[in-house]
């Protein structure tokens, strides 16, 4: 007695595979469309951390330390005079009145000459990193 086996998929199996692919596509597509927001947010946090590092280093070494940002650049100069690149597509926003922003902190961690802010942008998303006068507190808006 010979048993024949049939090969192939049933209609129900094919429909289930199509539904699973559709669910995965619906959840993945929004993640790709908001990548610029993620890049701008990540870049803002990176800049915030580097500004805080500059401030902490000034206090630890008891000497003024600076970090510099140039308008329309895709990078900035850290306290160690190294160039830190921003994520792809993220640039320091152009302010026609200011082409360079430098934050200098004294040995107490206070911003010399007061605080200020630097803005970054990509894909229509903007973030502003602000250094408060007197305290040197760094925040992202």
N, C-alpha and C positions, 0 to 999 in steps of 0.2 A: 504494500500500500504506500503510495507516494503522496506526501502532503505538499500542496502548493502554497507558497506564501506570496502575498501581494506586497508590492513596494509602492510607497507614495505617502502623501499627507491627506488627511481628511480636511474638509472645508472648515471645520471648527478649529483645527490646529492652525491653519493658515490665518484665519481671522484673529486668533489670539496673538500670533506673532506680529501682525499688523498693528494691533492695539498696543502692544508693548513698545514697539518702535515709535508709535505716535506719542505715547506718554513720555518716553525718553527725549524725543525731539522738542516737545512743548516745554519741558523743564530746562533743557540745555540752551535753547535759543536766547532767552532773556539774559543769560549769563554772558554770552558773547557780545550782546549789544550794549552792555553797561561796563565794558572793560575800561573805557576812558575814565569813568567815575572811580573805579578801583585804582587805576594808575595815579590819578590826582590825589586821592586819599592816601595812598601809600607814600607818594612823594612828599606830601605835607607832613606825614608822621616822620619820615626820614629827615626832613629839614628841621623839624621840631627837635628831634633827638640830637642832631648835630649842633644846633644852637645851644641846647642844654649842656652838651659835652664841652663846648667852648667856654661856657660860663663856669662849669665845674672845674675845668682845667685852670682857668684864671685864678680861682679860689685856692686850688691845691698848690699851685706853683707861686702864688703871691705876686703875680705879674699880669699886666693887661694882655688879653688875647682877643683876636678878631676873627670874624667869618664874613665873607664878601659875596654878594649876589649882583649879577649884571643883567639888566633888562634884555629880554628876548633871547637869553642863552638857555641851553639845555643842560647846563651844569653850573656849579658854584665852587668857590675856593674855601676849603675848610681851614681850621686853625693850624693844621700841620702843613699848610701851603700845598695841599694836594687838591686835585680837581675831582669833584664828586659828580658823576653823571646822574641826571634825572632819568626816570623810565622813558622809554621811547614815546615820542609825541608830546611829552610834558615840557613846557617852557616856563621860564620866569616871565610873568606878564609885563607888557610894555607900559610904562608910565612916562608920558612925555615930559614930565617935570623932573623926574629922577631917573638917571641911567644906571647908577650904582648904589646899592644899599649895603652898608657895612655896619655890623653890630660888634662893638668893642665892649668888653666887660673888664672892670677893674678887679683888684685883688679881693674885694668883698662880694663880687658877683653882680655888681650894679652896672647897668648899661651906661657907658660914658656918653654924655651928650643926650641922654634920654633914650627912650625906646623907639619903636618904629614898627613897620610891617613890610612884608614881602608877599606878593601874590604869585600864584602859579596857575596855569590853565592848560587844558587839553580837551578837545572834542566838545567844546561848549560848557565844560565844567570848570569852576573856579574855586580856589581855596586861598585864604589869607592867613598867614602865620604872623602873629603879633607878639612883640616883646614889650611888656609893660614898663612905663617909666618907674624909676626908683627901685622896684623889686626885681625886675628882670624876668618876671613870670612869662613863660612862653605858652601861647594858646593858639588853637586853630579855629578859624571861623569859616 
